[in-house]
């Protein structure tokens, strides 16, 4: 072999060796590159997986959003419906208010009409009352005058012509005098009774014990054969017209005295008890009493259960008691045993009522 | 007619009431000279010396006037008002006589200055007694106004 050739071979070998080295280097690099590629791929897959999860999440969120949107749409619809309802309700309220106003106006008008009617009726009643008053006035004036003349002239006959009139004649004249006097009393009583119906009842709290004491003193002043003995227990106060209730006591106590006249003594018991919202007062005597069989006549005007000879009177006293108590929305009643005595009751509203 | 020295002027439209009243006064010892007129117009004529009474002396005044309340035309109330608003007459005592204590006139009478107010009782005993008392009280017990 030629040197040149061997040189050339050495060079060529060296070249090959280098090339091998290069190739090996390259291979090693490739391995590394491959490894990196593998790693990158792995990373990409991981990322893709993550993306897939994220996508799913996104999808879910979208679905949620859609759901929410749908709900919002429904809620909006509901709201719109409610608004409509509210408007409707508002309109209804306006209508209702208008109707209420109208109804109020009608009520007001009715009230006005009613008030006017009441005023008219009151005026009518007042005019009727005035007529009654002037009627009473005429009755008392015009009826009393002729009776007074009859009574007076008869009296003159008795006084001045006694000598020329015989005993029977004088008896007749005395009857005329008695009857005309009686008629005068009846007229006065009738007037007093009719006045009661017209009298205004002025209600106040009455100190009943004080009032009964007053009446007792007044009655005792009149003087009686049997001085009456009073047994007065506690008397609660009541509501009423003092002057009218005083009249009730006067009439009841005077009666108790009058009808005890034929008894040995006059014992009068006065008391009271509470019953519901009323107070019941009573006046009890041990006098002549009356037959309960005629009870329905007891409180009638000009009704009498005794003869004039037995006990004088016009029969107005208890009618007045009845009228007064009635005007106080109270009740009046009585119990009696003939010849043993009577008890008269009347009720008035309790002051606490 | 002689209207001299008349002490009681009696104004009453009812002849019966007048007769009974005059009798009661006399029986009760009230013998003062009395003149009876039958209505308010005559009463005013008497007091003011007019008409029938033109000859009466206007310097003489009755000591007492008994005045019925209810009379036709000029009522007792009107006569009373006239008397009590006249300075020359207002000191004469005026006793109102009436048949009843009904009606709104009692208060009016006192408001106008009536000195007394008597309801004529039906019972003649009471009537005589009342009239007698009026006469005695105003003519004997009271100091004369003139």
Interface residues (C-beta under 8 A of the other chain):
Chain A: X133 X134 X136 X137 X140 X141 X142 X144 X145 X146 X147 X148 X149 X151 X152 X153 X154 X155 X156 X177 X180 X181 X183 X184 X185 X187 X188 X191 X195
Chain B: X14 X16 X17 X20 X23 X70 X98 X99 X100 X101 X102 X103 X120 X121 X122 X123 X124 X125 X127 X128
